[in-house]
Amino acid sequence: MREYDTDVLECFLENQLQLFPRRVAETLEEAEDFLEECMAVVVNSVEEVIEYFEDEGIDMEGAMDDEILDADEVFDVGDGRYLIVQV
């Protein structure tokens, strides 16, 4: 089981519409359940976001850091960490 702290869960709740056409969670508990189901990951830097996409086989060649961070599935937690939700 993955652990998502309150900052990560609140970030997802506040910004989930950037990835989904409608809300998929209304509470912290629902957000945690959803993120666990999706096997979402939390990384600690832009470099780790890029490494994650490379490890997943997603071609990021030529993409600038800000373009990668603007991807719908990347959520800026606000403290230097990023939540990545692959659906």
MOKAVEN-V455479 format. One record per residue. N is the residue number from 1. RES is the residue in three letters. OMEGA is omega as a letter, one per 40 degrees, with the letter a starting at -180 (none if undefined). Layout:
N RES OMEGA
N RES OMEGA
//
This chain:
1 MET i
2 ARG i
3 GLU i
4 TYR a
5 ASP a
6 THR a
7 ASP i
8 VAL a
9 LEU i
10 GLU i
11 CYS i
12 PHE a
13 LEU a
14 GLU a
15 ASN a
16 GLN a
17 LEU i
18 GLN a
19 LEU a
20 PHE a
21 PRO i
22 ARG a
23 ARG i
24 VAL i
25 ALA i
26 GLU a
27 THR i
28 LEU i
29 GLU i
30 GLU i
31 ALA i
32 GLU i
33 ASP a
34 PHE a
35 LEU i
36 GLU i
37 GLU a
38 CYS a
39 MET i
40 ALA a
41 VAL i
42 VAL i
43 VAL a
44 ASN a
45 SER i
46 VAL a
47 GLU i
48 GLU i
49 VAL i
50 ILE i
51 GLU i
52 TYR a
53 PHE i
54 GLU i
55 ASP i
56 GLU i
57 GLY i
58 ILE a
59 ASP i
60 MET a
61 GLU i
62 GLY i
63 ALA i
64 MET a
65 ASP a
66 ASP i
67 GLU i
68 ILE a
69 LEU i
70 ASP i
71 ALA a
72 ASP a
73 GLU i
74 VAL a
75 PHE i
76 ASP a
77 VAL i
78 GLY a
79 ASP a
80 GLY i
81 ARG i
82 TYR i
83 LEU i
84 ILE a
85 VAL i
86 GLN i
87 VAL none
//
